[in-house]
Amino acid sequence: MADHAVPTLPSRDLDATAAFYKKLGFVEQYRDAGWLIMSRGDLTLEFFPHPDLDPSTSDHQANLRVDDLDALHAAFAESGVPLATIGIPRLTPIETQQWGARAAFLIDLDGTMLRLIEN
């Protein structure tokens, strides 16, 4: 296995987090009372319990850099996540960002922002 980094993100409820990410096409790889690992192809996210987290003030975030942003975005949109610019959870439209890359943003149930960035 090549060297890699994996985001570790908060979850108010590991059951709810697992259900949300399963709808996005992630598969549960590991779980116990204090940890959850979900993966979708080469994308892996790990979650730890944070029951007191306030999603409206969460500043947790991670970047997911992908080769086919359009396909990933379409799959996430088909999962039922609202396509919107406000609200939790939500998926924003793909746009060319001020830094020049095409990207969209997924805000999960816990207010964590995943930047979906095209390689």
All heavy atoms as an XYZ file, in Angstrom:
927
protein
N       0.842     -1.183      0.000
C       0.000      0.000      0.000
C       0.883      1.241      0.000
O       1.841      1.316      0.753
C      -0.922     -0.016      1.220
C      -1.772      1.227      1.347
S      -2.804      1.278      2.826
C      -4.046      0.093      2.392
N       0.533      2.196     -0.811
C       1.266      3.459     -0.863
C       0.959      4.286      0.382
O      -0.079      4.120      1.017
C       0.860      4.236     -2.107
N       1.882      5.184      0.729
C       1.634      6.097      1.828
C       0.368      6.898      1.519
O       0.105      7.246      0.363
C       2.792      7.080      1.982
C       4.073      6.416      2.449
O       4.025      5.247      2.878
O       5.129      7.070      2.362
N      -0.405      7.192      2.546
C      -1.606      7.998      2.351
C      -2.038      8.584      3.693
O      -1.608      8.124      4.748
C      -2.737      7.167      1.730
C      -3.212      6.049      2.596
N      -2.536      4.853      2.715
C      -4.291      5.936      3.391
C      -3.180      4.062      3.547
N      -4.241      4.692      3.986
N      -2.886      9.596      3.639
C      -3.463     10.204      4.832
C      -4.967      9.984      4.789
O      -5.566      9.913      3.721
C      -3.156     11.701      4.868
N      -5.569      9.864      5.957
C      -7.009      9.634      6.037
C      -7.605     10.652      7.007
O      -7.180     10.729      8.162
C      -7.306      8.198      6.522
C      -8.800      7.995      6.694
C      -6.727      7.177      5.561
N      -8.600     11.417      6.560
C      -9.251     12.364      7.471
C      -9.946     11.639      8.612
O     -10.550     10.582      8.416
C     -10.288     13.063      6.582
C      -9.897     12.773      5.187
C      -9.139     11.480      5.205
N      -9.847     12.205      9.799
C     -10.546     11.708     10.974
C     -11.544     12.785     11.369
O     -11.164     13.912     11.690
C      -9.556     11.431     12.118
O      -8.566     10.517     11.644
C     -10.263     10.843     13.315
N     -12.825     12.439     11.322
C     -13.898     13.418     11.434
C     -14.826     13.092     12.605
O     -14.973     11.923     12.984
C     -14.693     13.433     10.127
C     -13.850     13.645      8.862
C     -14.693     13.416      7.614
C     -13.221     15.020      8.864
N     -15.513     14.092     13.140
C     -16.406     13.868     14.279
C     -17.764     13.315     13.845
O     -18.237     13.579     12.743
C     -16.561     15.267     14.864
C     -16.464     16.164     13.672
C     -15.434     15.513     12.777
N     -18.372     12.589     14.756
C     -19.720     12.054     14.540
C     -20.501     12.164     15.844
O     -20.053     11.672     16.878
C     -19.645     10.591     14.110
O     -20.914      9.978     14.155
N     -21.665     12.790     15.780
C     -22.522     12.828     16.969
C     -23.126     11.460     17.249
O     -23.428     11.128     18.382
C     -23.640     13.862     16.798
C     -23.127     15.288     16.793
C     -24.227     16.279     16.516
N     -24.745     16.033     15.174
C     -25.983     16.303     14.780
N     -26.850     16.821     15.627
N     -26.361     16.054     13.544
N     -23.304     10.659     16.183
C     -23.933      9.344     16.306
C     -23.370      8.459     15.201
O     -23.650      8.687     14.026
C     -25.443      9.520     16.172
C     -26.221      8.230     16.243
O     -25.790      7.219     15.640
O     -27.280      8.228     16.881
N     -22.566      7.476     15.574
C     -21.913      6.632     14.562
C     -22.928      5.882     13.698
O     -22.679      5.671     12.510
C     -20.938      5.659     15.217
C     -19.703      6.282     15.874
C     -18.852      5.203     16.551
C     -18.870      7.070     14.876
N     -24.080      5.495     14.252
C     -25.109      4.830     13.450
C     -25.635      5.762     12.365
O     -25.775      5.374     11.205
C     -26.278      4.356     14.317
C     -25.928      3.192     15.224
O     -25.017      2.409     14.878
O     -26.582      3.057     16.281
N     -25.944      6.998     12.736
C     -26.458      7.978     11.770
C     -25.400      8.305     10.722
O     -25.713      8.434      9.528
C     -26.912      9.244     12.497
N     -24.149      8.439     11.152
C     -23.062      8.720     10.212
C     -22.903      7.581      9.216
O     -22.793      7.810      8.010
C     -21.741      8.967     10.973
O     -21.898     10.138     11.778
C     -20.572      9.153     10.029
N     -22.912      6.340      9.708
C     -22.780      5.183      8.818
C     -23.922      5.145      7.814
O     -23.696      4.917      6.615
C     -22.734      3.893      9.628
N     -25.135      5.392      8.247
C     -26.289      5.370      7.341
C     -26.188      6.469      6.290
O     -26.470      6.236      5.102
C     -27.584      5.512      8.145
N     -25.764      7.662      6.695
C     -25.626      8.786      5.756
C     -24.590      8.467      4.682
O     -24.846      8.621      3.491
C     -25.228     10.050      6.525
C     -24.989     11.250      5.666
C     -26.051     12.000      5.189
C     -23.702     11.650      5.328
C     -25.843     13.124      4.389
C     -23.480     12.758      4.533
C     -24.554     13.502      4.066
N     -23.424      8.010      5.099
C     -22.354      7.750      4.137
C     -22.627      6.499      3.290
O     -22.186      6.430      2.144
C     -20.995      7.701      4.835
C     -20.476      9.098      5.112
C     -20.729      9.741      6.315
C     -19.781      9.799      4.136
C     -20.279     11.038      6.544
C     -19.328     11.091      4.355
C     -19.586     11.701      5.561
O     -19.147     12.993      5.774
N     -23.373      5.535      3.814
C     -23.763      4.378      3.000
C     -24.611      4.833      1.816
O     -24.463      4.324      0.704
C     -24.516      3.350      3.840
C     -23.611      2.489      4.681
C     -24.404      1.478      5.504
C     -23.475      0.722      6.437
N     -24.212     -0.194      7.318
N     -25.504      5.795      2.043
C     -26.318      6.333      0.942
C     -25.445      6.999     -0.122
O     -25.832      7.082     -1.279
C     -27.344      7.331      1.468
C     -28.469      6.691      2.232
C     -29.463      7.733      2.684
C     -30.586      7.125      3.494
N     -31.524      8.142      3.991
N     -24.273      7.466      0.271
C     -23.344      8.109     -0.664
C     -22.445      7.089     -1.362
O     -21.597      7.456     -2.165
C     -22.458      9.127      0.073
C     -23.191     10.304      0.711
C     -22.213     11.146      1.524
C     -23.896     11.156     -0.325
N     -22.625      5.810     -1.053
C     -21.838      4.767     -1.696
C     -20.635      4.305     -0.911
O     -19.831      3.513     -1.406
N     -20.488      4.765      0.325
C     -19.388      4.313      1.173
C     -19.767      2.984      1.810
O     -20.943      2.702      2.046
C     -19.079      5.345      2.263
C     -18.330      6.553      1.780
C     -18.984      7.584      1.114
C     -16.961      6.670      1.994
C     -18.299      8.693      0.672
C     -16.265      7.788      1.558
C     -16.931      8.798      0.891
N     -18.770      2.183      2.103
C     -18.950      0.879      2.718
C     -18.260      0.899      4.072
O     -17.137      1.401      4.211
C     -18.340     -0.228      1.819
C     -18.414     -1.580      2.498
C     -19.023     -0.245      0.462
N     -18.932      0.333      5.055
C     -18.350      0.253      6.391
C     -17.227     -0.781      6.392
O     -17.435     -1.940      6.060
C     -19.442     -0.141      7.378
C     -19.074      0.042      8.807
C     -20.260     -0.156      9.733
O     -21.281      0.550      9.580
O     -20.142     -1.042     10.608
N     -16.020     -0.338      6.777
C     -14.857     -1.214      6.816
C     -14.534     -1.704      8.225
O     -13.984     -2.790      8.391
C     -13.628     -0.495      6.242
C     -13.776     -0.077      4.807
C     -13.929     -1.261      3.874
O     -13.308     -2.292      4.049
N     -14.795     -1.114      2.885
N     -14.843     -0.865      9.210
C     -14.537     -1.211     10.604
C     -15.449     -0.388     11.498
O     -15.778      0.758     11.178
C     -13.080     -0.899     10.951
C     -12.768     -1.112     12.410
C     -12.466     -2.382     12.887
C     -12.806     -0.053     13.297
C     -12.209     -2.592     14.241
C     -12.540     -0.250     14.650
C     -12.243     -1.509     15.110
O     -11.994     -1.718     16.441
N     -15.801     -1.002     12.635
C     -16.604     -0.263     13.578
C     -16.514     -0.893     14.956
O     -16.537     -2.108     15.107
C     -18.041     -0.259     13.128
C     -18.928      0.577     13.999
C     -20.308      0.436     13.461
N     -21.120      1.535     13.853
C     -22.316      1.725     13.409
N     -22.819      0.920     12.505
N     -23.030      2.716     13.827
N     -16.387     -0.028     15.946
C     -16.585     -0.427     17.333
C     -17.240      0.759     18.021
O     -17.660      1.706     17.351
C     -15.288     -0.909     17.991
C     -14.210      0.166     18.144
O     -14.535      1.378     18.111
O     -13.036     -0.207     18.309
N     -17.332      0.744     19.329
C     -18.040      1.814     20.040
C     -17.353      3.175     19.914
O     -17.990      4.211     20.089
C     -18.194      1.454     21.512
N     -16.064      3.178     19.573
C     -15.331      4.431     19.535
C     -14.718      4.786     18.199
O     -13.927      5.728     18.121
N     -15.069      4.048     17.135
C     -14.425      4.332     15.842
C     -15.261      3.770     14.705
O     -15.863      2.716     14.838
C     -13.033      3.717     15.796
C     -12.071      4.461     14.926
C     -11.613      4.083     13.702
C     -11.445      5.706     15.208
N     -10.745      5.015     13.204
C     -10.623      6.033     14.124
C     -11.516      6.590     16.279
C      -9.873      7.201     14.072
C     -10.758      7.746     16.224
C      -9.945      8.033     15.126
N     -15.254      4.467     13.565
C     -15.949      4.016     12.365
C     -15.066      4.336     11.165
O     -14.548      5.455     11.058
C     -17.294      4.746     12.223
C     -18.066      4.569     10.919
C     -18.544      3.128     10.746
C     -19.247      5.542     10.878
N     -14.885      3.363     10.288
C     -14.132      3.587      9.048
C     -15.048      3.272      7.876
O     -15.632      2.184      7.809
C     -12.861      2.714      8.976
C     -11.944      3.006     10.163
C     -12.128      2.946      7.654
C     -10.737      2.082     10.263
N     -15.185      4.232      6.963
C     -16.018      4.082      5.773
C     -15.135      4.338      4.557
O     -14.286      5.228      4.567
C     -17.160      5.111      5.772
C     -18.062      5.106      6.994
S     -19.202      3.718      7.070
C     -20.251      3.989      5.664
N     -15.356      3.562      3.480
C     -14.582      3.816      2.267
C     -15.477      3.686      1.041
O     -16.494      2.990      1.044
C     -13.374      2.888      2.169
O     -13.775      1.552      2.168
N     -15.057      4.403      0.009
C     -15.724      4.403     -1.294
C     -14.607      4.406     -2.324
O     -13.983      5.442     -2.555
C     -16.603      5.632     -1.445
C     -17.432      5.667     -2.713
C     -18.241      6.972     -2.746
N     -19.322      6.918     -3.677
C     -19.205      7.043     -4.996
N     -18.011      7.236     -5.531
N     -20.268      6.984     -5.770
N     -14.301      3.247     -2.871
C     -13.147      3.150     -3.759
C     -11.892      3.488     -2.987
O     -11.642      2.934     -1.913
N     -11.110      4.440     -3.498
C      -9.872      4.852     -2.828
C     -10.083      5.927     -1.766
O      -9.123      6.361     -1.131
C      -8.859      5.356     -3.859
C      -8.307      4.243     -4.731
O      -8.296      3.080     -4.280
O      -7.902      4.531     -5.874
N     -11.317      6.368     -1.569
C     -11.606      7.382     -0.552
C     -11.927      6.695      0.766
O     -12.800      5.821      0.818
C     -12.799      8.239     -0.971
C     -12.671      9.010     -2.281
C     -13.995      9.690     -2.614
C     -11.540     10.024     -2.201
N     -11.246      7.087      1.823
C     -11.508      6.536      3.151
C     -11.685      7.681      4.136
O     -10.925      8.649      4.127
C     -10.342      5.634      3.617
O     -10.201      4.560      2.687
C     -10.602      5.065      4.998
N     -12.703      7.545      4.970
C     -12.974      8.508      6.034
C     -13.086      7.736      7.333
O     -13.683      6.661      7.366
C     -14.285      9.258      5.772
C     -14.401     10.012      4.457
C     -15.817     10.542      4.282
C     -13.391     11.150      4.407
N     -12.527      8.295      8.398
C     -12.637      7.690      9.716
C     -13.366      8.667     10.623
O     -13.228      9.882     10.484
C     -11.255      7.340     10.265
C     -10.535      6.346      9.374
C      -9.275      5.759      9.975
O      -9.122      5.806     11.223
O      -8.461      5.232      9.204
N     -14.163      8.123     11.536
C     -15.006      8.946     12.404
C     -14.817      8.547     13.859
O     -14.689      7.365     14.174
C     -16.478      8.770     12.025
C     -16.782      9.196     10.621
C     -16.696      8.291      9.578
C     -17.130     10.503     10.337
C     -16.965      8.676      8.274
C     -17.402     10.896      9.042
C     -17.317      9.988      8.003
N     -14.853      9.547     14.733
C     -14.774      9.330     16.171
C     -16.014      9.941     16.816
O     -16.579     10.903     16.284
C     -13.497      9.951     16.755
C     -13.418     11.445     16.593
C     -13.891     12.293     17.583
C     -12.880     12.009     15.437
C     -13.815     13.685     17.433
C     -12.805     13.392     15.272
C     -13.281     14.228     16.281
N     -16.463      9.413     17.953
C     -17.641      9.963     18.613
C     -17.386     11.370     19.153
O     -16.349     11.638     19.760
C     -17.906      8.997     19.771
C     -17.135      7.769     19.456
C     -15.972      8.207     18.617
N     -18.341     12.243     18.895
C     -18.316     13.613     19.412
C     -19.774     14.007     19.646
O     -20.341     14.819     18.918
C     -17.650     14.530     18.397
C     -17.296     15.895     18.912
N     -18.003     16.555     19.885
C     -16.295     16.728     18.569
C     -17.472     17.746     20.103
N     -16.421     17.868     19.330
N     -20.412     13.405     20.664
C     -21.852     13.578     20.858
C     -22.290     15.009     21.149
O     -23.448     15.355     20.904
C     -22.174     12.651     22.024
C     -20.887     12.381     22.697
C     -19.819     12.510     21.658
N     -21.404     15.856     21.645
C     -21.778     17.225     21.990
C     -21.533     18.232     20.865
O     -21.732     19.428     21.062
C     -21.019     17.677     23.244
C     -21.346     16.797     24.439
O     -22.507     16.348     24.543
O     -20.439     16.542     25.260
N     -21.117     17.757     19.707
C     -20.827     18.642     18.581
C     -22.078     19.393     18.142
O     -23.160     18.807     18.020
C     -20.296     17.819     17.406
C     -19.978     18.581     16.119
C     -18.796     19.513     16.316
C     -19.693     17.589     14.999
N     -21.945     20.670     17.882
C     -23.023     21.480     17.320
C     -22.747     21.632     15.823
O     -21.809     22.332     15.446
C     -23.066     22.852     17.996
C     -24.130     23.771     17.441
O     -24.808     23.414     16.442
O     -24.294     24.877     17.995
N     -23.538     20.975     14.965
C     -23.276     21.030     13.524
C     -23.257     22.454     12.953
O     -22.535     22.729     12.008
C     -24.422     20.228     12.909
C     -24.910     19.357     13.996
C     -24.673     20.115     15.273
N     -24.024     23.350     13.559
C     -24.091     24.712     13.024
C     -22.830     25.517     13.288
O     -22.610     26.550     12.651
C     -25.314     25.454     13.579
O     -25.165     25.673     14.974
N     -21.978     25.054     14.205
C     -20.740     25.773     14.492
C     -19.496     24.931     14.210
O     -18.384     25.368     14.485
C     -20.696     26.253     15.957
O     -20.762     25.108     16.819
C     -21.848     27.207     16.256
N     -19.693     23.739     13.648
C     -18.558     22.862     13.366
C     -17.609     23.502     12.356
O     -18.042     24.089     11.368
C     -19.044     21.519     12.808
O     -17.946     20.714     12.453
N     -16.326     23.371     12.612
C     -15.330     23.868     11.651
C     -14.470     22.716     11.124
O     -13.402     22.924     10.568
C     -14.467     24.971     12.250
C     -13.684     24.522     13.481
O     -13.807     23.350     13.891
O     -12.954     25.350     14.046
N     -14.956     21.482     11.271
C     -14.240     20.316     10.769
C     -14.391     20.244      9.257
O     -15.449     20.544      8.705
C     -14.767     19.041     11.424
C     -14.558     19.025     12.897
N     -13.389     18.598     13.466
C     -15.351     19.403     13.912
C     -13.476     18.710     14.775
N     -14.662     19.198     15.071
N     -13.304     19.843      8.592
C     -13.335     19.775      7.136
C     -12.240     18.862      6.611
O     -11.287     18.551      7.312
C     -13.203     21.159      6.522
C     -12.038     21.974      7.048
C     -12.108     23.409      6.603
O     -11.872     23.682      5.435
N     -12.415     24.316      7.513
N     -12.429     18.423      5.369
C     -11.442     17.586      4.691
C     -11.584     17.803      3.196
O     -12.665     18.172      2.709
C     -11.651     16.118      5.032
N     -10.501     17.584      2.472
C     -10.514     17.673      1.009
C     -10.509     16.270      0.427
O      -9.709     15.438      0.840
C      -9.280     18.422      0.488
C      -9.261     19.865      0.903
O     -10.283     20.455      1.219
N      -8.086     20.452      0.909
N     -11.391     16.020     -0.534
C     -11.397     14.781     -1.298
C     -11.082     15.156     -2.733
O     -11.886     15.802     -3.408
C     -12.758     14.081     -1.215
C     -13.271     13.748      0.184
C     -14.612     13.024      0.092
C     -12.271     12.928      0.961
N      -9.903     14.800     -3.182
C      -9.468     15.131     -4.543
C      -9.718     13.915     -5.428
O      -9.246     12.822     -5.130
C      -8.003     15.532     -4.549
C      -7.783     16.818     -3.749
C      -6.343     17.268     -3.747
N      -6.174     18.456     -2.947
C      -6.291     19.704     -3.398
N      -6.569     19.913     -4.665
N      -6.125     20.725     -2.590
N     -10.490     14.130     -6.498
C     -10.934     13.010     -7.334
C     -10.712     13.319     -8.812
O     -10.707     14.480     -9.225
C     -12.420     12.681     -7.082
C     -12.635     12.265     -5.629
C     -13.326     13.856     -7.420
N     -10.559     12.253     -9.604
C     -10.372     12.410    -11.045
C     -11.679     12.719    -11.763
O     -11.688     13.450    -12.747
C      -9.742     11.148    -11.654
C      -8.288     10.990    -11.237
O      -7.615     12.007    -10.963
O      -7.826      9.834    -11.180
N     -12.797     12.156    -11.293
C     -14.078     12.345    -11.973
C     -15.073     13.003    -11.021
O     -15.943     12.345    -10.437
C     -14.607     11.008    -12.492
C     -15.766     11.177    -13.459
O     -16.354     12.283    -13.532
O     -16.088     10.191    -14.146
N     -14.932     14.307    -10.873
C     -15.803     15.069     -9.981
C     -17.258     14.978    -10.422
O     -18.159     14.853     -9.590
C     -15.347     16.531     -9.920
C     -16.217     17.471     -9.087
C     -16.276     17.025     -7.636
C     -15.699     18.901     -9.204
N     -17.507     15.025    -11.720
C     -18.889     14.987    -12.200
C     -19.588     13.697    -11.781
O     -20.747     13.728    -11.338
C     -18.931     15.155    -13.721
C     -18.464     16.544    -14.146
O     -19.031     17.538    -13.652
O     -17.523     16.627    -14.956
N     -18.913     12.561    -11.901
C     -19.515     11.278    -11.523
C     -19.752     11.201    -10.014
O     -20.809     10.735     -9.571
C     -18.638     10.123    -11.984
N     -18.776     11.645     -9.226
C     -18.935     11.612     -7.777
C     -20.084     12.521     -7.353
O     -20.937     12.136     -6.547
C     -17.641     12.035     -7.078
C     -17.684     11.983     -5.556
C     -17.795     10.550     -5.055
C     -16.452     12.660     -4.962
N     -20.120     13.710     -7.907
C     -21.176     14.665     -7.569
C     -22.548     14.100     -7.940
O     -23.504     14.194     -7.166
C     -20.912     16.003     -8.279
C     -21.798     17.103     -7.816
N     -23.029     17.353     -8.389
C     -21.629     18.029     -6.835
C     -23.578     18.384     -7.783
N     -22.754     18.807     -6.830
N     -22.651     13.504     -9.114
C     -23.922     12.919     -9.549
C     -24.364     11.808     -8.605
O     -25.542     11.722     -8.229
C     -23.808     12.402    -10.982
N     -23.438     10.958     -8.190
C     -23.767      9.875     -7.264
C     -24.234     10.426     -5.922
O     -25.202      9.933     -5.341
C     -22.565      8.957     -7.078
N     -23.562     11.456     -5.433
C     -23.963     12.057     -4.167
C     -25.329     12.715     -4.304
O     -26.175     12.604     -3.418
C     -22.928     13.076     -3.691
C     -21.668     12.471     -3.112
C     -21.424     11.105     -3.120
C     -20.709     13.288     -2.554
C     -20.265     10.557     -2.580
C     -19.543     12.759     -2.001
C     -19.328     11.402     -2.014
N     -25.586     13.391     -5.416
C     -26.876     14.035     -5.639
C     -28.001     12.997     -5.698
O     -29.093     13.223     -5.168
C     -26.834     14.870     -6.910
N     -27.730     11.865     -6.329
C     -28.736     10.801     -6.437
C     -29.064     10.169     -5.096
O     -30.099      9.520     -4.945
C     -28.265      9.732     -7.420
C     -28.273     10.197     -8.856
C     -27.626      9.192     -9.803
O     -27.346      8.040     -9.386
O     -27.383      9.572    -10.961
N     -28.201     10.351     -4.104
C     -28.417      9.752     -2.787
C     -29.526     10.440     -2.009
O     -29.987      9.925     -1.003
C     -27.131      9.807     -1.964
O     -26.913     11.125     -1.469
N     -29.925     11.614     -2.464
C     -30.971     12.348     -1.768
C     -30.480     13.508     -0.928
O     -31.284     14.206     -0.314
N     -29.174     13.737     -0.886
C     -28.661     14.912     -0.166
C     -29.180     16.149     -0.892
O     -29.041     16.249     -2.117
C     -27.117     14.926     -0.122
C     -26.617     16.194      0.544
C     -26.582     13.713      0.607
N     -29.770     17.100     -0.176
C     -30.294     18.299     -0.845
C     -29.198     19.066     -1.590
O     -28.126     19.313     -1.036
C     -30.850     19.141      0.301
C     -31.084     18.176      1.419
C     -30.046     17.107      1.263
N     -29.481     19.421     -2.830
C     -28.587     20.267     -3.617
C     -28.944     21.706     -3.261
O     -29.992     22.216     -3.672
C     -28.773     19.994     -5.103
C     -27.751     20.609     -6.050
C     -26.344     20.132     -5.725
C     -28.091     20.279     -7.489
N     -28.105     22.331     -2.440
C     -28.433     23.642     -1.886
C     -27.158     24.361     -1.457
O     -26.096     23.756     -1.382
C     -29.363     23.478     -0.680
N     -27.309     25.647     -1.153
C     -26.170     26.417     -0.651
C     -26.302     26.724      0.832
O     -25.396     27.297      1.428
C     -26.001     27.728     -1.443
O     -27.224     28.462     -1.382
C     -25.634     27.432     -2.897
N     -27.424     26.354      1.443
C     -27.599     26.490      2.890
C     -28.276     25.224      3.403
O     -28.901     24.488      2.646
C     -28.420     27.743      3.281
C     -29.812     27.696      2.643
C     -27.699     29.025      2.897
C     -30.753     28.761      3.156
N     -28.148     24.990      4.698
C     -28.771     23.837      5.327
C     -27.775     22.732      5.617
O     -26.678     22.699      5.060
N     -28.163     21.852      6.521
C     -27.340     20.708      6.919
C     -28.243     19.489      6.916
O     -29.265     19.512      7.603
C     -26.734     20.903      8.319
C     -25.809     22.122      8.340
C     -26.007     19.666      8.800
C     -25.307     22.501      9.732
N     -27.918     18.455      6.175
C     -26.810     18.313      5.235
C     -27.136     19.006      3.913
O     -28.285     19.356      3.643
C     -26.699     16.797      5.047
C     -28.109     16.319      5.196
C     -28.729     17.222      6.241
N     -26.104     19.130      3.058
C     -26.312     19.716      1.729
C     -25.136     19.380      0.822
O     -24.049     19.051      1.286
C     -26.496     21.225      1.798
C     -25.226     21.987      2.154
C     -25.488     23.490      2.192
N     -24.345     24.266      2.565
C     -24.006     24.605      3.798
N     -24.727     24.183      4.830
N     -22.946     25.341      4.040
N     -25.402     19.489     -0.474
C     -24.404     19.333     -1.519
C     -24.515     20.552     -2.405
O     -25.605     20.852     -2.912
C     -24.683     18.056     -2.320
C     -23.781     17.772     -3.522
C     -22.342     17.517     -3.069
C     -24.316     16.574     -4.301
N     -23.422     21.263     -2.588
C     -23.471     22.453     -3.437
C     -23.225     22.070     -4.892
O     -22.660     21.017     -5.177
C     -22.422     23.499     -3.011
O     -21.115     23.002     -3.309
C     -22.544     23.849     -1.532
N     -23.633     22.926     -5.810
C     -23.319     22.680     -7.218
C     -21.807     22.741     -7.452
O     -21.065     23.360     -6.689
C     -24.011     23.831     -7.952
C     -24.994     24.403     -6.990
C     -24.443     24.128     -5.617
N     -21.368     22.113     -8.523
C     -19.958     22.211     -8.929
C     -19.750     23.593     -9.541
O     -20.528     24.030    -10.380
C     -19.605     21.138     -9.969
C     -19.745     19.741     -9.368
C     -18.188     21.346    -10.498
C     -19.615     18.617    -10.384
N     -18.691     24.249     -9.121
C     -18.327     25.557     -9.670
C     -16.814     25.657     -9.776
O     -16.085     25.014     -9.018
C     -18.837     26.683     -8.768
C     -20.340     26.771     -8.663
C     -20.787     27.919     -7.772
O     -19.962     28.476     -7.013
O     -21.983     28.242     -7.826
N     -16.345     26.494    -10.680
C     -14.923     26.805    -10.727
C     -14.647     27.794     -9.602
O     -15.270     28.859     -9.532
C     -14.523     27.391    -12.091
O     -14.831     26.421    -13.096
C     -13.043     27.718    -12.129
N     -13.750     27.424     -8.718
C     -13.451     28.231     -7.535
C     -12.459     29.341     -7.877
O     -11.787     29.296     -8.904
C     -12.903     27.332     -6.425
C     -13.831     26.212     -6.048
C     -15.175     26.694     -5.536
O     -15.238     27.560     -4.658
N     -16.254     26.148     -6.076
N     -12.328     30.306     -6.995
C     -11.421     31.432     -7.222
C      -9.976     30.991     -7.364
O      -9.173     31.676     -7.979
C     -11.566     32.474     -6.118
C     -11.160     31.980     -4.749
C     -11.442     32.985     -3.658
O     -12.215     33.918     -3.832
N     -10.803     32.815     -2.524
N      -9.625     29.822     -6.807
C      -8.262     29.317     -6.934
C      -8.066     28.544     -8.236
O      -6.993     28.042     -8.505
C      -7.851     28.498     -5.719
C      -8.591     27.199     -5.536
C      -8.278     26.014     -6.147
C      -9.714     26.942     -4.732
N      -9.166     25.032     -5.752
C     -10.057     25.575     -4.881
C     -10.498     27.722     -3.876
C     -11.127     24.987     -4.216
C     -11.560     27.126     -3.223
C     -11.856     25.784     -3.403
N      -9.133     28.413     -9.054
C      -9.013     27.842    -10.384
C      -9.500     26.420    -10.549
O      -9.692     25.957    -11.670
N      -9.706     25.694     -9.469
C     -10.159     24.298     -9.560
C     -11.674     24.215     -9.569
O     -12.359     25.076     -9.008
C      -9.618     23.492     -8.387
N     -12.184     23.153    -10.210
C     -13.610     22.852    -10.120
C     -13.826     22.105     -8.811
O     -13.090     21.179     -8.479
C     -14.060     21.975    -11.290
C     -14.035     22.686    -12.604
C     -14.467     21.757    -13.753
N     -15.897     21.496    -13.683
C     -16.461     20.286    -13.648
N     -15.721     19.198    -13.689
N     -17.769     20.150    -13.584
N     -14.868     22.513     -8.077
C     -15.127     21.890     -6.782
C     -16.597     22.045     -6.408
O     -17.302     22.913     -6.910
C     -14.256     22.512     -5.699
N     -17.019     21.172     -5.513
C     -18.321     21.256     -4.862
C     -18.072     20.983     -3.384
O     -16.976     20.558     -2.993
C     -19.290     20.241     -5.451
N     -19.078     21.211     -2.577
C     -18.928     21.031     -1.141
C     -20.068     20.172     -0.620
O     -21.228     20.415     -0.946
C     -18.915     22.382     -0.419
C     -17.818     23.281     -0.913
C     -18.023     24.126     -1.991
C     -16.572     23.254     -0.322
C     -17.004     24.941     -2.467
C     -15.536     24.060     -0.797
C     -15.762     24.904     -1.868
N     -19.724     19.164      0.181
C     -20.703     18.335      0.855
C     -20.616     18.665      2.335
O     -19.522     18.601      2.918
C     -20.399     16.844      0.641
C     -21.270     15.884      1.449
C     -22.680     15.820      0.889
C     -20.646     14.496      1.491
N     -21.736     19.045      2.913
C     -21.814     19.256      4.353
C     -22.591     18.073      4.911
O     -23.740     17.836      4.517
C     -22.534     20.579      4.709
C     -21.948     21.761      3.940
C     -22.510     20.801      6.223
C     -20.489     22.023      4.145
N     -21.973     17.306      5.805
C     -22.633     16.101      6.309
C     -23.544     16.427      7.490
O     -23.730     17.589      7.863
C     -21.616     14.998      6.596
C     -20.826     15.180      7.887
O     -21.063     16.133      8.660
O     -19.931     14.329      8.123
N     -24.121     15.394      8.081
C     -25.076     15.558      9.185
C     -24.502     16.293     10.385
O     -25.241     16.892     11.160
C     -25.546     14.178      9.667
C     -26.302     13.312      8.686
C     -26.522     11.930      9.275
C     -27.604     13.957      8.306
N     -23.188     16.229     10.544
C     -22.541     16.826     11.708
C     -21.905     18.178     11.402
O     -21.153     18.710     12.208
C     -21.503     15.849     12.258
C     -22.168     14.559     12.716
O     -23.075     14.636     13.571
O     -21.825     13.492     12.197
N     -22.183     18.709     10.212
C     -21.657     20.010      9.836
C     -20.244     19.970      9.296
O     -19.645     21.016      9.051
N     -19.684     18.776      9.092
C     -18.346     18.658      8.520
C     -18.411     18.967      7.039
O     -19.280     18.469      6.329
C     -17.790     17.233      8.732
O     -17.627     17.017     10.134
C     -16.445     17.054      8.024
N     -17.488     19.806      6.572
C     -17.432     20.166      5.156
C     -16.398     19.310      4.444
O     -15.238     19.280      4.824
C     -17.048     21.633      4.972
C     -16.943     22.040      3.510
S     -16.631     23.796      3.255
C     -15.027     23.995      3.986
N     -16.850     18.600      3.417
C     -15.947     17.872      2.539
C     -15.865     18.638      1.231
O     -16.875     18.824      0.556
C     -16.460     16.456      2.270
C     -16.596     15.541      3.481
C     -17.112     14.184      3.048
C     -15.286     15.401      4.222
N     -14.668     19.118      0.922
C     -14.441     19.764     -0.369
C     -14.223     18.657     -1.389
O     -13.309     17.851     -1.237
C     -13.218     20.667     -0.331
C     -13.407     21.934      0.422
C     -12.123     22.792      0.339
N     -12.152     23.820      1.314
C     -11.714     23.693      2.575
N     -11.181     22.563      2.970
N     -11.783     24.690      3.406
N     -15.026     18.626     -2.414
C     -14.894     17.651     -3.501
C     -14.194     18.370     -4.623
O     -14.779     19.203     -5.317
C     -16.274     17.161     -3.941
C     -17.225     16.745     -2.803
C     -18.591     16.404     -3.356
C     -16.633     15.607     -1.996
N     -12.900     18.105     -4.807
C     -12.057     18.878     -5.712
C     -11.598     17.994     -6.872
O     -11.115     16.889     -6.661
C     -10.823     19.433     -4.964
C     -11.283     20.283     -3.771
C      -9.938     20.243     -5.903
C     -10.148     20.670     -2.826
N     -11.751     18.511     -8.072
C     -11.307     17.790     -9.257
C      -9.788     17.872     -9.379
O      -9.209     18.949     -9.278
C     -11.968     18.403    -10.487
C     -11.719     17.639    -11.777
C     -12.592     18.179    -12.888
O     -12.472     19.378    -13.221
O     -13.396     17.407    -13.416
N      -9.154     16.719     -9.578
C      -7.698     16.689     -9.787
C      -7.319     17.455    -11.044
O      -8.053     17.502    -11.985
C      -7.193     15.251     -9.913
C      -7.165     14.544     -8.576
O      -6.990     15.172     -7.526
N      -7.331     13.245     -8.601
